[in-house]
Structure formats: structure tokens, C-alpha cells
Amino acid sequence: MPYAYTSVPVVVTSVAPSQGPASGGNTFTLTGSSLTLAQSVAFDATLAVFTVFSDTKIIAIAPPGAALSVPVTVTTPGGTGTGLAYARIPPPQI
């Protein structure tokens, strides 16, 4: 009998904190399900450095970018989970 592997779709349920400096470098936590096999975490099209802690938790470092709200995605063999946004905040003006 041949073995068949079925990928489970990735689901991202929260990004915390949901905002940070446009300069990047801050740590944030993604929670959801089926995160164990994460191949990438991206802010819009910019890849983030990340570590998978469990099937439900990823810690990542926000990359720098323009001060605006961008979608956060996690890609696994089961697909890409998205739907949440991260707001990049501009530096204070004097």
C-alpha cells in the first residue's frame, strides 16, 4: 500500500505586537496552527528571519520597510497563511 502525505493548511491567527518601527529589528510572535514546517515568513514581499518554536508559535524579526500596513504571511508545504497585517510606524518628527 503506497503512503500518501496530506499537507495541512497553515493558519495564522495573531501577530503580536501588531505594529513596530519602520526601521524594523523588533521581535514579534505569530500564533496559529500547522506552523511547524514554515519555509518563510514575509512582510509583504520582504522575508523575515524567524524561528519555529512549536506547531502554534513562530518568533520572527520584523524587516525594515516603508511606514505603512503590510500583510504578514507564513508559507509551508501546505500553503500560505495570510490575512493579518503589521503596521510599520514612522519615526517621530520634531
PAZAPA-4460 file (N, C-alpha, C; in steps of 0.05 Angstrom, whole numbers, plus 32768, in hexadecimal, padded with zeros to 4 digits):
% residues 94
    n_x    n_y    n_z   ca_x   ca_y   ca_z    c_x    c_y    c_z   seq   type   mol
   8011   7FE9   8000   8000   8000   8000   8012   8019   8000     1      M     A
   800F   802B   7FEC   801F   8043   7FEC   8018   8056   8002     2      P     A
   802C   8065   800A   8028   8079   801F   8021   8094   8013     3      Y     A
   800D   80A1   801D   8005   80BB   8012   8007   80D0   8029     4      A     A
   8014   80E6   8023   8016   80FB   8037   8003   8112   802F     5      Y     A
   7FF3   811A   8042   7FE0   8130   803D   7FE9   8148   804D     6      T     A
   7FEF   815E   803F   7FF7   8177   804D   7FDF   8184   805A     7      S     A
   7FE4   818E   8072   7FCF   819C   8080   7FD2   81BA   807B     8      V     A
   7FBD   81C8   8074   7FC0   81E5   806F   7FCA   81F4   8087     9      P     A
   7FDB   8207   8083   7FE5   8218   8099   7FD0   822E   809F    10      V     A
   7FCD   8233   80B9   7FBA   8248   80C2   7FC9   825A   80D4    11      V     A
   7FC9   8274   80CF   7FD5   8288   80E0   7FBE   8298   80EE    12      V     A
   7FBE   8297   8109   7FA8   82A3   8117   7FAF   82BE   8125    13      T     A
   7FC9   82C2   812A   7FD0   82DC   8136   7FED   82E3   8131    14      S     A
   7FF2   82FD   8131   800D   8309   812F   800F   831C   8147    15      V     A
   8023   8317   8158   8026   8328   8170   8043   832F   8175    16      A     A
   8049   8349   8177   8037   835F   8174   802F   8362   8156    17      P     A
   801A   8370   8151   8010   8374   8136   801B   838D   8129    18      S     A
   802E   839A   8136   803B   83B2   812A   8057   83B5   8136    19      Q     A
   8067   83C4   8127   8082   83C9   8130   808F   83DE   811F    20      G     A
   80A8   83E5   8124   80B6   83FA   8115   80BB   83F1   80F8    21      P     A
   80B9   8405   80E6   80BF   83FF   80CA   80DC   83F6   80C6    22      A     A
   80ED   83FD   80D9   8109   83F5   80D7   810D   83D7   80DB    23      S     A
   80F8   83C9   80E5   80FA   83AC   80EA   810B   83A6   8102    24      G     A
   8112   838C   8105   8123   8383   811A   8115   837A   8133    25      G     A
   80FB   837F   8136   80ED   8376   814E   80E3   8359   814A    26      N     A
   80E1   834C   8161   80D8   8330   8161   80BA   832F   8164    27      T     A
   80AD   831D   8155   8090   8319   8157   808A   82FC   8157    28      F     A
   8072   82F5   8160   8069   82D9   8162   8051   82D5   8150    29      T     A
   8053   82BF   8140   803C   82B6   8130   8030   829E   813E    30      L     A
   8016   829D   8140   8009   8285   814A   7FF5   827B   8136    31      T     A
   7FEF   8261   8137   7FDD   8255   8124   7FDE   8237   8127    32      G     A
   7FDB   8229   8110   7FDD   820C   8110   7FEB   8203   80F6    33      S     A
   7FF7   81EC   80F8   8007   81DF   80E2   801E   81F1   80DA    34      S     A
   802C   81FC   80EE   8043   820E   80E8   805E   81FF   80E8    35      L     A
   805E   81E6   80F1   8077   81D7   80F5   8089   81D7   80DC    36      T     A
   807D   81D3   80C5   808D   81D1   80AC   8090   81EB   809D    37      L     A
   808F   8202   80AC   8091   821C   809F   80AB   821E   808F    38      A     A
   80A8   8226   8076   80BF   822B   8064   80C6   8248   8062    39      Q     A
   80B2   825A   8066   80B8   8276   8066   80A3   8286   8075    40      S     A
   80AB   829D   807F   809A   82B1   808B   80A0   82CA   807C    41      V     A
   808B   82D8   8072   8090   82F0   8062   807E   8306   806B    42      A     A
   8089   831F   8069   807A   8337   806C   8076   8342   8050    43      F     A
   805F   8340   8045   805A   8347   8029   806C   8334   8019    44      D     A
   8080   833E   800B   8093   832D   7FFC   80AE   832A   800A    45      A     A
   80B2   8336   8021   80CC   8336   802F   80CD   8320   8043    46      T     A
   80E0   830E   803F   80E3   82F7   8051   80EE   8300   806D    47      L     A
   80E4   82F2   8081   80ED   82F7   809D   80FE   82E0   80A7    48      A     A
   8110   82E5   80B9   811F   82CF   80C7   810C   82C5   80DC    49      V     A
   8109   82AA   80DE   80F6   829F   80F1   8100   8284   80FD    50      F     A
   80F4   827D   8113   80F9   8263   8120   80DE   8257   8127    51      T     A
   80DA   823D   8120   80C1   822F   8127   80C5   8223   8143    52      V     A
   80B3   822A   8155   80B5   8220   8170   80A2   8208   8174    53      F     A
   808C   8207   8166   8079   81F1   8168   8066   81F2   8150    54      S     A
   8054   81E0   8150   8040   81E0   813A   802E   81F8   813B    55      D     A
   802E   8206   8152   801C   821D   8155   802B   8238   815A    56      T     A
   8046   8238   8159   8054   8250   8160   806E   8254   8150    57      K     A
   8071   826B   8144   8089   8274   8136   8091   828F   8141    58      I     A
   80AB   8292   8146   80B7   82AC   814E   80C7   82B6   8136    59      I     A
   80C3   82CF   812F   80D1   82DA   8117   80DA   82F6   811D    60      A     A
   80EC   8300   810C   80F6   831B   810E   80EB   832B   80F6    61      I     A
   80DE   8341   80FC   80D2   8351   80E8   80E7   835E   80D6    62      A     A
   80E5   835B   80BC   80F8   8368   80AA   80F0   8386   80A6    63      P     A
   8103   8396   809F   80FD   83B3   809A   80EC   83B6   8081    64      P     A
   80DE   83CC   807F   80CE   83D2   8068   80C0   83ED   806A    65      G     A
   80B1   83F3   8056   80A2   840D   8056   808D   840D   806C    66      A     A
   8088   8424   8077   8075   8427   808D   8058   8425   8083    67      A     A
   804E   840C   8083   8033   8406   807B   802B   83EB   8086    68      L     A
   8012   83E4   8082   8009   83C9   808C   800D   83B5   8075    69      S     A
   801A   839E   807D   8020   838A   8069   8015   836F   8072    70      V     A
   800E   835D   805F   8005   8342   8067   801D   8331   8070    71      P     A
   8018   8321   8084   802C   830E   808E   8023   82F2   8085    72      V     A
   8036   82E3   8078   802F   82C9   806E   8043   82B4   8079    73      T     A
   8039   829C   807C   8049   8285   8084   8045   8270   806E    74      V     A
   805A   8266   8062   8058   8252   804D   8063   8238   8057    75      T     A
   8053   8222   8052   805B   8207   8059   8055   81F5   8041    76      T     A
   805D   81DC   8042   8055   81CA   802C   8037   81C8   8028    77      P     A
   8027   81CE   803C   800A   81CD   803A   7FFE   81E6   802F    78      G     A
   800E   81FB   8029   8003   8214   801E   800D   822C   802D    79      G     A
   8000   8242   8028   8007   825B   8035   7FF0   8266   8045    80      T     A
   7FF7   826C   805F   7FE3   8278   8070   7FE7   8296   8071    81      G     A
   7FD2   82A5   806E   7FD3   82C2   806E   7FBA   82CD   807A    82      T     A
   7FB5   82E7   8076   7F9D   82F3   8080   7FA2   8307   8097    83      G     A
   7FBA   8306   80A2   7FC0   8318   80B8   7FD3   832E   80AE    84      L     A
   7FD2   8345   80BA   7FE3   835B   80B2   7FF5   8364   80C9    85      A     A
   800C   8370   80C2   801F   837B   80D4   8023   8398   80CC    86      Y     A
   8020   83AA   80DE   8023   83C7   80D8   8040   83D0   80DF    87      A     A
   804D   83DB   80CA   8067   83E7   80CE   8063   8404   80D5    88      R     A
   806D   840D   80EC   8069   8428   80F5   8081   8439   80EE    89      I     A
   807C   8451   80E3   8092   8463   80DD   80A0   846E   80F6    90      P     A
   80B9   8476   80F4   80C6   8482   810B   80B9   849C   8113    91      P     A
   80BB   84A4   812C   80AF   84BD   8135   80BC   84D5   8127    92      P     A
   80AD   84EA   8122   80B7   8502   8115   80B8   8518   8129    93      Q     A
   80CD   8528   8127   80CF   853F   813A   80CB   8558   812B    94      I     A
***
